[in-house]
Amino acid sequence: MAMTLRTDPTQDAAIERLAERWHVSKTEAILRAVLEADSQRRLEDDAMEAYARVSVRYRDALDRLGSV
């Protein structure tokens, strides 16, 4: 899907740095950055969900450990 992306000079410079670092076009740098950000967010969400499950399941043990 085609789209137009409007950036300010600071954003454009950041995209340019990523493109140079990754040896890719600016378009590819943007696509990679989006996928990387999405992947990181999913990892964080998965970690928080796991923490919520564990904290409920082992609440008594965690409370005892916290009072030591």
CHARMM-style PDB file with segment names, atoms N, HN, CA, C and O in Angstrom:
ATOM      1  N   MET     1       0.844  -1.166   0.000  1.00  0.00      PROA
ATOM      2  CA  MET     1       0.000   0.000   0.000  1.00  0.00      PROA
ATOM      3  C   MET     1       0.893   1.235   0.000  1.00  0.00      PROA
ATOM      4  O   MET     1       1.818   1.342   0.806  1.00  0.00      PROA
ATOM      5  N   ALA     2       0.621   2.134  -0.878  1.00  0.00      PROA
ATOM      6  HN  ALA     2      -0.130   2.046  -1.532  1.00  0.00      PROA
ATOM      7  CA  ALA     2       1.399   3.364  -0.973  1.00  0.00      PROA
ATOM      8  C   ALA     2       0.854   4.400  -0.002  1.00  0.00      PROA
ATOM      9  O   ALA     2      -0.345   4.446   0.275  1.00  0.00      PROA
ATOM     10  N   MET     3       1.756   5.228   0.507  1.00  0.00      PROA
ATOM     11  HN  MET     3       2.729   5.190   0.281  1.00  0.00      PROA
ATOM     12  CA  MET     3       1.340   6.321   1.373  1.00  0.00      PROA
ATOM     13  C   MET     3       2.381   7.426   1.320  1.00  0.00      PROA
ATOM     14  O   MET     3       3.533   7.204   0.949  1.00  0.00      PROA
ATOM     15  N   THR     4       1.954   8.609   1.697  1.00  0.00      PROA
ATOM     16  HN  THR     4       1.018   8.790   1.999  1.00  0.00      PROA
ATOM     17  CA  THR     4       2.860   9.747   1.787  1.00  0.00      PROA
ATOM     18  C   THR     4       3.127  10.008   3.254  1.00  0.00      PROA
ATOM     19  O   THR     4       2.202  10.016   4.066  1.00  0.00      PROA
ATOM     20  N   LEU     5       4.367  10.220   3.593  1.00  0.00      PROA
ATOM     21  HN  LEU     5       5.119  10.214   2.934  1.00  0.00      PROA
ATOM     22  CA  LEU     5       4.751  10.484   4.976  1.00  0.00      PROA
ATOM     23  C   LEU     5       5.387  11.860   5.040  1.00  0.00      PROA
ATOM     24  O   LEU     5       6.403  12.117   4.393  1.00  0.00      PROA
ATOM     25  N   ARG     6       4.792  12.733   5.816  1.00  0.00      PROA
ATOM     26  HN  ARG     6       3.967  12.525   6.342  1.00  0.00      PROA
ATOM     27  CA  ARG     6       5.342  14.073   5.976  1.00  0.00      PROA
ATOM     28  C   ARG     6       6.155  14.104   7.265  1.00  0.00      PROA
ATOM     29  O   ARG     6       5.667  13.722   8.329  1.00  0.00      PROA
ATOM     30  N   THR     7       7.388  14.559   7.159  1.00  0.00      PROA
ATOM     31  HN  THR     7       7.784  14.870   6.295  1.00  0.00      PROA
ATOM     32  CA  THR     7       8.268  14.609   8.324  1.00  0.00      PROA
ATOM     33  C   THR     7       8.838  16.010   8.483  1.00  0.00      PROA
ATOM     34  O   THR     7       8.937  16.773   7.522  1.00  0.00      PROA
ATOM     35  N   ASP     8       9.208  16.329   9.709  1.00  0.00      PROA
ATOM     36  HN  ASP     8       9.127  15.710  10.490  1.00  0.00      PROA
ATOM     37  CA  ASP     8       9.910  17.585   9.934  1.00  0.00      PROA
ATOM     38  C   ASP     8      11.408  17.305   9.799  1.00  0.00      PROA
ATOM     39  O   ASP     8      11.797  16.143   9.682  1.00  0.00      PROA
ATOM     40  N   PRO     9      12.248  18.320   9.811  1.00  0.00      PROA
ATOM     41  CA  PRO     9      13.683  18.104   9.617  1.00  0.00      PROA
ATOM     42  C   PRO     9      14.320  17.160  10.648  1.00  0.00      PROA
ATOM     43  O   PRO     9      15.218  16.389  10.308  1.00  0.00      PROA
ATOM     44  N   THR    10      13.866  17.217  11.882  1.00  0.00      PROA
ATOM     45  HN  THR    10      13.136  17.843  12.158  1.00  0.00      PROA
ATOM     46  CA  THR    10      14.418  16.336  12.920  1.00  0.00      PROA
ATOM     47  C   THR    10      14.079  14.881  12.631  1.00  0.00      PROA
ATOM     48  O   THR    10      14.941  14.007  12.734  1.00  0.00      PROA
ATOM     49  N   GLN    11      12.846  14.623  12.276  1.00  0.00      PROA
ATOM     50  HN  GLN    11      12.146  15.333  12.193  1.00  0.00      PROA
ATOM     51  CA  GLN    11      12.425  13.262  11.948  1.00  0.00      PROA
ATOM     52  C   GLN    11      13.138  12.757  10.705  1.00  0.00      PROA
ATOM     53  O   GLN    11      13.561  11.602  10.651  1.00  0.00      PROA
ATOM     54  N   ASP    12      13.271  13.624   9.707  1.00  0.00      PROA
ATOM     55  HN  ASP    12      12.928  14.562   9.751  1.00  0.00      PROA
ATOM     56  CA  ASP    12      13.952  13.226   8.478  1.00  0.00      PROA
ATOM     57  C   ASP    12      15.411  12.873   8.755  1.00  0.00      PROA
ATOM     58  O   ASP    12      15.944  11.920   8.186  1.00  0.00      PROA
ATOM     59  N   ALA    13      16.049  13.638   9.626  1.00  0.00      PROA
ATOM     60  HN  ALA    13      15.616  14.412  10.088  1.00  0.00      PROA
ATOM     61  CA  ALA    13      17.443  13.347   9.971  1.00  0.00      PROA
ATOM     62  C   ALA    13      17.553  11.998  10.682  1.00  0.00      PROA
ATOM     63  O   ALA    13      18.494  11.243  10.442  1.00  0.00      PROA
ATOM     64  N   ALA    14      16.598  11.699  11.549  1.00  0.00      PROA
ATOM     65  HN  ALA    14      15.833  12.313  11.743  1.00  0.00      PROA
ATOM     66  CA  ALA    14      16.605  10.412  12.249  1.00  0.00      PROA
ATOM     67  C   ALA    14      16.412   9.263  11.266  1.00  0.00      PROA
ATOM     68  O   ALA    14      17.076   8.232  11.370  1.00  0.00      PROA
ATOM     69  N   ILE    15      15.511   9.443  10.321  1.00  0.00      PROA
ATOM     70  HN  ILE    15      14.972  10.280  10.237  1.00  0.00      PROA
ATOM     71  CA  ILE    15      15.291   8.414   9.296  1.00  0.00      PROA
ATOM     72  C   ILE    15      16.556   8.224   8.466  1.00  0.00      PROA
ATOM     73  O   ILE    15      16.945   7.097   8.159  1.00  0.00      PROA
ATOM     74  N   GLU    16      17.184   9.322   8.110  1.00  0.00      PROA
ATOM     75  HN  GLU    16      16.867  10.237   8.359  1.00  0.00      PROA
ATOM     76  CA  GLU    16      18.423   9.261   7.324  1.00  0.00      PROA
ATOM     77  C   GLU    16      19.514   8.505   8.085  1.00  0.00      PROA
ATOM     78  O   GLU    16      20.236   7.699   7.498  1.00  0.00      PROA
ATOM     79  N   ARG    17      19.633   8.763   9.389  1.00  0.00      PROA
ATOM     80  HN  ARG    17      19.046   9.417   9.866  1.00  0.00      PROA
ATOM     81  CA  ARG    17      20.647   8.057  10.195  1.00  0.00      PROA
ATOM     82  C   ARG    17      20.371   6.560  10.233  1.00  0.00      PROA
ATOM     83  O   ARG    17      21.291   5.752  10.102  1.00  0.00      PROA
ATOM     84  N   LEU    18      19.105   6.189  10.413  1.00  0.00      PROA
ATOM     85  HN  LEU    18      18.358   6.845  10.520  1.00  0.00      PROA
ATOM     86  CA  LEU    18      18.754   4.766  10.415  1.00  0.00      PROA
ATOM     87  C   LEU    18      19.070   4.131   9.071  1.00  0.00      PROA
ATOM     88  O   LEU    18      19.628   3.035   9.012  1.00  0.00      PROA
ATOM     89  N   ALA    19      18.718   4.812   8.001  1.00  0.00      PROA
ATOM     90  HN  ALA    19      18.265   5.702   8.049  1.00  0.00      PROA
ATOM     91  CA  ALA    19      18.970   4.279   6.659  1.00  0.00      PROA
ATOM     92  C   ALA    19      20.464   4.069   6.435  1.00  0.00      PROA
ATOM     93  O   ALA    19      20.877   3.050   5.880  1.00  0.00      PROA
ATOM     94  N   GLU    20      21.261   5.020   6.862  1.00  0.00      PROA
ATOM     95  HN  GLU    20      20.926   5.848   7.313  1.00  0.00      PROA
ATOM     96  CA  GLU    20      22.713   4.882   6.707  1.00  0.00      PROA
ATOM     97  C   GLU    20      23.248   3.750   7.575  1.00  0.00      PROA
ATOM     98  O   GLU    20      24.084   2.962   7.131  1.00  0.00      PROA
ATOM     99  N   ARG    21      22.769   3.672   8.803  1.00  0.00      PROA
ATOM    100  HN  ARG    21      22.090   4.312   9.163  1.00  0.00      PROA
ATOM    101  CA  ARG    21      23.238   2.631   9.726  1.00  0.00      PROA
ATOM    102  C   ARG    21      22.900   1.243   9.207  1.00  0.00      PROA
ATOM    103  O   ARG    21      23.708   0.321   9.312  1.00  0.00      PROA
ATOM    104  N   TRP    22      21.704   1.097   8.645  1.00  0.00      PROA
ATOM    105  HN  TRP    22      21.047   1.846   8.560  1.00  0.00      PROA
ATOM    106  CA  TRP    22      21.248  -0.201   8.163  1.00  0.00      PROA
ATOM    107  C   TRP    22      21.587  -0.439   6.697  1.00  0.00      PROA
ATOM    108  O   TRP    22      21.313  -1.513   6.161  1.00  0.00      PROA
ATOM    109  N   HSD    23      22.183   0.557   6.046  1.00  0.00      PROA
ATOM    110  HN  HSD    23      22.405   1.429   6.481  1.00  0.00      PROA
ATOM    111  CA  HSD    23      22.549   0.453   4.623  1.00  0.00      PROA
ATOM    112  C   HSD    23      21.336   0.114   3.759  1.00  0.00      PROA
ATOM    113  O   HSD    23      21.379  -0.778   2.912  1.00  0.00      PROA
ATOM    114  N   VAL    24      20.255   0.854   4.000  1.00  0.00      PROA
ATOM    115  HN  VAL    24      20.221   1.579   4.688  1.00  0.00      PROA
ATOM    116  CA  VAL    24      19.020   0.656   3.245  1.00  0.00      PROA
ATOM    117  C   VAL    24      18.462   2.021   2.841  1.00  0.00      PROA
ATOM    118  O   VAL    24      18.975   3.064   3.246  1.00  0.00      PROA
ATOM    119  N   SER    25      17.413   1.989   2.041  1.00  0.00      PROA
ATOM    120  HN  SER    25      16.997   1.141   1.712  1.00  0.00      PROA
ATOM    121  CA  SER    25      16.741   3.235   1.663  1.00  0.00      PROA
ATOM    122  C   SER    25      15.988   3.804   2.873  1.00  0.00      PROA
ATOM    123  O   SER    25      15.764   3.114   3.868  1.00  0.00      PROA
ATOM    124  N   LYS    26      15.614   5.055   2.759  1.00  0.00      PROA
ATOM    125  HN  LYS    26      15.797   5.615   1.951  1.00  0.00      PROA
ATOM    126  CA  LYS    26      14.838   5.674   3.832  1.00  0.00      PROA
ATOM    127  C   LYS    26      13.486   4.975   3.998  1.00  0.00      PROA
ATOM    128  O   LYS    26      12.999   4.819   5.118  1.00  0.00      PROA
ATOM    129  N   THR    27      12.892   4.561   2.896  1.00  0.00      PROA
ATOM    130  HN  THR    27      13.288   4.687   1.987  1.00  0.00      PROA
ATOM    131  CA  THR    27      11.620   3.835   2.970  1.00  0.00      PROA
ATOM    132  C   THR    27      11.787   2.535   3.744  1.00  0.00      PROA
ATOM    133  O   THR    27      10.979   2.215   4.616  1.00  0.00      PROA
ATOM    134  N   GLU    28      12.839   1.787   3.422  1.00  0.00      PROA
ATOM    135  HN  GLU    28      13.495   2.047   2.714  1.00  0.00      PROA
ATOM    136  CA  GLU    28      13.094   0.523   4.124  1.00  0.00      PROA
ATOM    137  C   GLU    28      13.407   0.779   5.594  1.00  0.00      PROA
ATOM    138  O   GLU    28      12.999   0.000   6.455  1.00  0.00      PROA
ATOM    139  N   ALA    29      14.119   1.850   5.889  1.00  0.00      PROA
ATOM    140  HN  ALA    29      14.450   2.483   5.189  1.00  0.00      PROA
ATOM    141  CA  ALA    29      14.430   2.183   7.283  1.00  0.00      PROA
ATOM    142  C   ALA    29      13.149   2.447   8.073  1.00  0.00      PROA
ATOM    143  O   ALA    29      13.013   2.002   9.213  1.00  0.00      PROA
ATOM    144  N   ILE    30      12.223   3.165   7.469  1.00  0.00      PROA
ATOM    145  HN  ILE    30      12.334   3.526   6.543  1.00  0.00      PROA
ATOM    146  CA  ILE    30      10.943   3.434   8.133  1.00  0.00      PROA
ATOM    147  C   ILE    30      10.193   2.132   8.382  1.00  0.00      PROA
ATOM    148  O   ILE    30       9.674   1.912   9.476  1.00  0.00      PROA
ATOM    149  N   LEU    31      10.135   1.273   7.376  1.00  0.00      PROA
ATOM    150  HN  LEU    31      10.556   1.452   6.487  1.00  0.00      PROA
ATOM    151  CA  LEU    31       9.429  -0.002   7.527  1.00  0.00      PROA
ATOM    152  C   LEU    31      10.061  -0.855   8.620  1.00  0.00      PROA
ATOM    153  O   LEU    31       9.353  -1.443   9.437  1.00  0.00      PROA
ATOM    154  N   ARG    32      11.381  -0.925   8.638  1.00  0.00      PROA
ATOM    155  HN  ARG    32      11.956  -0.448   7.974  1.00  0.00      PROA
ATOM    156  CA  ARG    32      12.064  -1.707   9.676  1.00  0.00      PROA
ATOM    157  C   ARG    32      11.824  -1.117  11.060  1.00  0.00      PROA
ATOM    158  O   ARG    32      11.612  -1.853  12.024  1.00  0.00      PROA
ATOM    159  N   ALA    33      11.857   0.200  11.160  1.00  0.00      PROA
ATOM    160  HN  ALA    33      12.029   0.798  10.377  1.00  0.00      PROA
ATOM    161  CA  ALA    33      11.647   0.849  12.454  1.00  0.00      PROA
ATOM    162  C   ALA    33      10.240   0.577  12.981  1.00  0.00      PROA
ATOM    163  O   ALA    33      10.054   0.349  14.176  1.00  0.00      PROA
ATOM    164  N   VAL    34       9.261   0.602  12.094  1.00  0.00      PROA
ATOM    165  HN  VAL    34       9.413   0.788  11.124  1.00  0.00      PROA
ATOM    166  CA  VAL    34       7.882   0.315  12.500  1.00  0.00      PROA
ATOM    167  C   VAL    34       7.770  -1.119  12.999  1.00  0.00      PROA
ATOM    168  O   VAL    34       7.173  -1.367  14.046  1.00  0.00      PROA
ATOM    169  N   LEU    35       8.335  -2.059  12.261  1.00  0.00      PROA
ATOM    170  HN  LEU    35       8.820  -1.858  11.409  1.00  0.00      PROA
ATOM    171  CA  LEU    35       8.274  -3.465  12.676  1.00  0.00      PROA
ATOM    172  C   LEU    35       9.021  -3.695  13.982  1.00  0.00      PROA
ATOM    173  O   LEU    35       8.566  -4.462  14.831  1.00  0.00      PROA
ATOM    174  N   GLU    36      10.159  -3.038  14.148  1.00  0.00      PROA
ATOM    175  HN  GLU    36      10.528  -2.415  13.458  1.00  0.00      PROA
ATOM    176  CA  GLU    36      10.934  -3.172  15.380  1.00  0.00      PROA
ATOM    177  C   GLU    36      10.155  -2.616  16.570  1.00  0.00      PROA
ATOM    178  O   GLU    36      10.123  -3.236  17.632  1.00  0.00      PROA
ATOM    179  N   ALA    37       9.535  -1.463  16.401  1.00  0.00      PROA
ATOM    180  HN  ALA    37       9.562  -0.959  15.538  1.00  0.00      PROA
ATOM    181  CA  ALA    37       8.745  -0.870  17.478  1.00  0.00      PROA
ATOM    182  C   ALA    37       7.559  -1.761  17.835  1.00  0.00      PROA
ATOM    183  O   ALA    37       7.249  -1.941  19.013  1.00  0.00      PROA
ATOM    184  N   ASP    38       6.900  -2.315  16.830  1.00  0.00      PROA
ATOM    185  HN  ASP    38       7.152  -2.169  15.873  1.00  0.00      PROA
ATOM    186  CA  ASP    38       5.769  -3.207  17.067  1.00  0.00      PROA
ATOM    187  C   ASP    38       6.210  -4.466  17.804  1.00  0.00      PROA
ATOM    188  O   ASP    38       5.535  -4.920  18.728  1.00  0.00      PROA
ATOM    189  N   SER    39       7.335  -5.021  17.397  1.00  0.00      PROA
ATOM    190  HN  SER    39       7.883  -4.652  16.647  1.00  0.00      PROA
ATOM    191  CA  SER    39       7.862  -6.222  18.044  1.00  0.00      PROA
ATOM    192  C   SER    39       8.198  -5.945  19.506  1.00  0.00      PROA
ATOM    193  O   SER    39       7.885  -6.750  20.383  1.00  0.00      PROA
ATOM    194  N   GLN    40       8.832  -4.810  19.764  1.00  0.00      PROA
ATOM    195  HN  GLN    40       9.086  -4.156  19.052  1.00  0.00      PROA
ATOM    196  CA  GLN    40       9.192  -4.444  21.135  1.00  0.00      PROA
ATOM    197  C   GLN    40       7.944  -4.269  21.987  1.00  0.00      PROA
ATOM    198  O   GLN    40       7.901  -4.728  23.129  1.00  0.00      PROA
ATOM    199  N   ARG    41       6.940  -3.616  21.444  1.00  0.00      PROA
ATOM    200  HN  ARG    41       6.975  -3.244  20.517  1.00  0.00      PROA
ATOM    201  CA  ARG    41       5.689  -3.402  22.179  1.00  0.00      PROA
ATOM    202  C   ARG    41       5.012  -4.729  22.496  1.00  0.00      PROA
ATOM    203  O   ARG    41       4.483  -4.911  23.593  1.00  0.00      PROA
ATOM    204  N   ARG    42       5.024  -5.665  21.534  1.00  0.00      PROA
ATOM    205  HN  ARG    42       5.453  -5.517  20.643  1.00  0.00      PROA
ATOM    206  CA  ARG    42       4.416  -6.974  21.786  1.00  0.00      PROA
ATOM    207  C   ARG    42       5.171  -7.720  22.879  1.00  0.00      PROA
ATOM    208  O   ARG    42       4.555  -8.387  23.710  1.00  0.00      PROA
ATOM    209  N   LEU    43       6.501  -7.615  22.888  1.00  0.00      PROA
ATOM    210  HN  LEU    43       7.001  -7.073  22.213  1.00  0.00      PROA
ATOM    211  CA  LEU    43       7.286  -8.253  23.947  1.00  0.00      PROA
ATOM    212  C   LEU    43       6.934  -7.668  25.308  1.00  0.00      PROA
ATOM    213  O   LEU    43       6.772  -8.402  26.283  1.00  0.00      PROA
ATOM    214  N   GLU    44       6.818  -6.350  25.370  1.00  0.00      PROA
ATOM    215  HN  GLU    44       6.950  -5.754  24.578  1.00  0.00      PROA
ATOM    216  CA  GLU    44       6.453  -5.699  26.632  1.00  0.00      PROA
ATOM    217  C   GLU    44       5.060  -6.122  27.082  1.00  0.00      PROA
ATOM    218  O   GLU    44       4.841  -6.406  28.260  1.00  0.00      PROA
ATOM    219  N   ASP    45       4.120  -6.164  26.141  1.00  0.00      PROA
ATOM    220  HN  ASP    45       4.298  -5.933  25.185  1.00  0.00      PROA
ATOM    221  CA  ASP    45       2.760  -6.589  26.475  1.00  0.00      PROA
ATOM    222  C   ASP    45       2.741  -8.034  26.964  1.00  0.00      PROA
ATOM    223  O   ASP    45       2.061  -8.347  27.942  1.00  0.00      PROA
ATOM    224  N   ASP    46       3.478  -8.912  26.295  1.00  0.00      PROA
ATOM    225  HN  ASP    46       4.030  -8.657  25.501  1.00  0.00      PROA
ATOM    226  CA  ASP    46       3.555 -10.317  26.708  1.00  0.00      PROA
ATOM    227  C   ASP    46       4.156 -10.441  28.101  1.00  0.00      PROA
ATOM    228  O   ASP    46       3.688 -11.244  28.909  1.00  0.00      PROA
ATOM    229  N   ALA    47       5.181  -9.658  28.388  1.00  0.00      PROA
ATOM    230  HN  ALA    47       5.560  -9.005  27.732  1.00  0.00      PROA
ATOM    231  CA  ALA    47       5.821  -9.702  29.705  1.00  0.00      PROA
ATOM    232  C   ALA    47       4.851  -9.239  30.791  1.00  0.00      PROA
ATOM    233  O   ALA    47       4.791  -9.837  31.866  1.00  0.00      PROA
ATOM    234  N   MET    48       4.098  -8.186  30.519  1.00  0.00      PROA
ATOM    235  HN  MET    48       4.146  -7.699  29.647  1.00  0.00      PROA
ATOM    236  CA  MET    48       3.137  -7.696  31.508  1.00  0.00      PROA
ATOM    237  C   MET    48       2.010  -8.702  31.733  1.00  0.00      PROA
ATOM    238  O   MET    48       1.553  -8.876  32.863  1.00  0.00      PROA
ATOM    239  N   GLU    49       1.565  -9.359  30.677  1.00  0.00      PROA
ATOM    240  HN  GLU    49       1.937  -9.217  29.759  1.00  0.00      PROA
ATOM    241  CA  GLU    49       0.529 -10.383  30.821  1.00  0.00      PROA
ATOM    242  C   GLU    49       1.050 -11.556  31.643  1.00  0.00      PROA
ATOM    243  O   GLU    49       0.334 -12.081  32.496  1.00  0.00      PROA
ATOM    244  N   ALA    50       2.282 -11.965  31.396  1.00  0.00      PROA
ATOM    245  HN  ALA    50       2.863 -11.538  30.703  1.00  0.00      PROA
ATOM    246  CA  ALA    50       2.880 -13.062  32.159  1.00  0.00      PROA
ATOM    247  C   ALA    50       3.023 -12.667  33.622  1.00  0.00      PROA
ATOM    248  O   ALA    50       2.744 -13.469  34.514  1.00  0.00      PROA
ATOM    249  N   TYR    51       3.455 -11.439  33.872  1.00  0.00      PROA
ATOM    250  HN  TYR    51       3.681 -10.788  33.147  1.00  0.00      PROA
ATOM    251  CA  TYR    51       3.588 -10.951  35.247  1.00  0.00      PROA
ATOM    252  C   TYR    51       2.231 -10.973  35.947  1.00  0.00      PROA
ATOM    253  O   TYR    51       2.133 -11.388  37.102  1.00  0.00      PROA
ATOM    254  N   ALA    52       1.199 -10.532  35.259  1.00  0.00      PROA
ATOM    255  HN  ALA    52       1.279 -10.194  34.321  1.00  0.00      PROA
ATOM    256  CA  ALA    52      -0.139 -10.514  35.858  1.00  0.00      PROA
ATOM    257  C   ALA    52      -0.592 -11.923  36.216  1.00  0.00      PROA
ATOM    258  O   ALA    52      -1.146 -12.142  37.294  1.00  0.00      PROA
ATOM    259  N   ARG    53      -0.362 -12.881  35.321  1.00  0.00      PROA
ATOM    260  HN  ARG    53       0.088 -12.704  34.446  1.00  0.00      PROA
ATOM    261  CA  ARG    53      -0.754 -14.272  35.603  1.00  0.00      PROA
ATOM    262  C   ARG    53       0.021 -14.828  36.794  1.00  0.00      PROA
ATOM    263  O   ARG    53      -0.560 -15.447  37.686  1.00  0.00      PROA
ATOM    264  N   VAL    54       1.324 -14.607  36.804  1.00  0.00      PROA
ATOM    265  HN  VAL    54       1.796 -14.104  36.080  1.00  0.00      PROA
ATOM    266  CA  VAL    54       2.169 -15.146  37.875  1.00  0.00      PROA
ATOM    267  C   VAL    54       1.840 -14.481  39.204  1.00  0.00      PROA
ATOM    268  O   VAL    54       1.770 -15.153  40.233  1.00  0.00      PROA
ATOM    269  N   SER    55       1.640 -13.175  39.189  1.00  0.00      PROA
ATOM    270  HN  SER    55       1.697 -12.629  38.352  1.00  0.00      PROA
ATOM    271  CA  SER    55       1.384 -12.480  40.450  1.00  0.00      PROA
ATOM    272  C   SER    55       0.065 -12.919  41.074  1.00  0.00      PROA
ATOM    273  O   SER    55      -0.054 -12.944  42.299  1.00  0.00      PROA
ATOM    274  N   VAL    56      -0.926 -13.265  40.259  1.00  0.00      PROA
ATOM    275  HN  VAL    56      -0.829 -13.245  39.264  1.00  0.00      PROA
ATOM    276  CA  VAL    56      -2.191 -13.775  40.791  1.00  0.00      PROA
ATOM    277  C   VAL    56      -2.009 -15.205  41.278  1.00  0.00      PROA
ATOM    278  O   VAL    56      -2.454 -15.562  42.368  1.00  0.00      PROA
ATOM    279  N   ARG    57      -1.358 -16.009  40.470  1.00  0.00      PROA
ATOM    280  HN  ARG    57      -0.996 -15.720  39.584  1.00  0.00      PROA
ATOM    281  CA  ARG    57      -1.209 -17.430  40.796  1.00  0.00      PROA
ATOM    282  C   ARG    57      -0.358 -17.649  42.046  1.00  0.00      PROA
ATOM    283  O   ARG    57      -0.656 -18.529  42.854  1.00  0.00      PROA
ATOM    284  N   TYR    58       0.684 -16.865  42.203  1.00  0.00      PROA
ATOM    285  HN  TYR    58       0.926 -16.150  41.546  1.00  0.00      PROA
ATOM    286  CA  TYR    58       1.620 -17.061  43.312  1.00  0.00      PROA
ATOM    287  C   TYR    58       1.580 -15.912  44.314  1.00  0.00      PROA
ATOM    288  O   TYR    58       2.582 -15.616  44.965  1.00  0.00      PROA
ATOM    289  N   ARG    59       0.415 -15.261  44.440  1.00  0.00      PROA
ATOM    290  HN  ARG    59      -0.399 -15.501  43.912  1.00  0.00      PROA
ATOM    291  CA  ARG    59       0.296 -14.103  45.324  1.00  0.00      PROA
ATOM    292  C   ARG    59       0.730 -14.413  46.757  1.00  0.00      PROA
ATOM    293  O   ARG    59       1.467 -13.631  47.356  1.00  0.00      PROA
ATOM    294  N   ASP    60       0.286 -15.534  47.311  1.00  0.00      PROA
ATOM    295  HN  ASP    60      -0.313 -16.169  46.824  1.00  0.00      PROA
ATOM    296  CA  ASP    60       0.636 -15.869  48.697  1.00  0.00      PROA
ATOM    297  C   ASP    60       2.142 -16.022  48.862  1.00  0.00      PROA
ATOM    298  O   ASP    60       2.726 -15.488  49.805  1.00  0.00      PROA
ATOM    299  N   ALA    61       2.764 -16.745  47.952  1.00  0.00      PROA
ATOM    300  HN  ALA    61       2.290 -17.179  47.186  1.00  0.00      PROA
ATOM    301  CA  ALA    61       4.216 -16.948  48.040  1.00  0.00      PROA
ATOM    302  C   ALA    61       4.953 -15.622  47.878  1.00  0.00      PROA
ATOM    303  O   ALA    61       5.921 -15.362  48.593  1.00  0.00      PROA
ATOM    304  N   LEU    62       4.514 -14.798  46.965  1.00  0.00      PROA
ATOM    305  HN  LEU    62       3.728 -15.009  46.384  1.00  0.00      PROA
ATOM    306  CA  LEU    62       5.163 -13.502  46.764  1.00  0.00      PROA
ATOM    307  C   LEU    62       4.991 -12.608  47.985  1.00  0.00      PROA
ATOM    308  O   LEU    62       5.910 -11.875  48.351  1.00  0.00      PROA
ATOM    309  N   ASP    63       3.817 -12.661  48.620  1.00  0.00      PROA
ATOM    310  HN  ASP    63       3.070 -13.256  48.322  1.00  0.00      PROA
ATOM    311  CA  ASP    63       3.605 -11.887  49.844  1.00  0.00      PROA
ATOM    312  C   ASP    63       4.543 -12.352  50.947  1.00  0.00      PROA
ATOM    313  O   ASP    63       5.107 -11.534  51.674  1.00  0.00      PROA
ATOM    314  N   ARG    64       4.713 -13.679  51.075  1.00  0.00      PROA
ATOM    315  HN  ARG    64       4.255 -14.344  50.484  1.00  0.00      PROA
ATOM    316  CA  ARG    64       5.624 -14.203  52.097  1.00  0.00      PROA
ATOM    317  C   ARG    64       7.062 -13.796  51.804  1.00  0.00      PROA
ATOM    318  O   ARG    64       7.801 -13.429  52.717  1.00  0.00      PROA
ATOM    319  N   LEU    65       7.460 -13.858  50.547  1.00  0.00      PROA
ATOM    320  HN  LEU    65       6.860 -14.157  49.806  1.00  0.00      PROA
ATOM    321  CA  LEU    65       8.819 -13.446  50.182  1.00  0.00      PROA
ATOM    322  C   LEU    65       9.031 -11.962  50.445  1.00  0.00      PROA
ATOM    323  O   LEU    65      10.121 -11.549  50.841  1.00  0.00      PROA
ATOM    324  N   GLY    66       8.008 -11.171  50.230  1.00  0.00      PROA
ATOM    325  HN  GLY    66       7.123 -11.507  49.908  1.00  0.00      PROA
ATOM    326  CA  GLY    66       8.124  -9.734  50.448  1.00  0.00      PROA
ATOM    327  C   GLY    66       8.230  -9.363  51.906  1.00  0.00      PROA
ATOM    328  O   GLY    66       8.711  -8.277  52.229  1.00  0.00      PROA
ATOM    329  N   SER    67       7.791 -10.239  52.801  1.00  0.00      PROA
ATOM    330  HN  SER    67       7.400 -11.121  52.538  1.00  0.00      PROA
ATOM    331  CA  SER    67       7.840  -9.930  54.229  1.00  0.00      PROA
ATOM    332  C   SER    67       9.086 -10.477  54.905  1.00  0.00      PROA
ATOM    333  O   SER    67       9.236 -10.354  56.121  1.00  0.00      PROA
ATOM    334  N   VAL    68       9.976 -11.077  54.133  1.00  0.00      PROA
ATOM    335  HN  VAL    68       9.854 -11.176  53.146  1.00  0.00      PROA
ATOM    336  CA  VAL    68      11.201 -11.655  54.711  1.00  0.00      PROA
ATOM    337  C   VAL    68      12.202 -10.566  54.965  1.00  0.00      PROA
ATOM    338  OT1 VAL    68      13.301 -10.838  55.449  1.00  0.00      PROA
TER     339      VAL     68
END
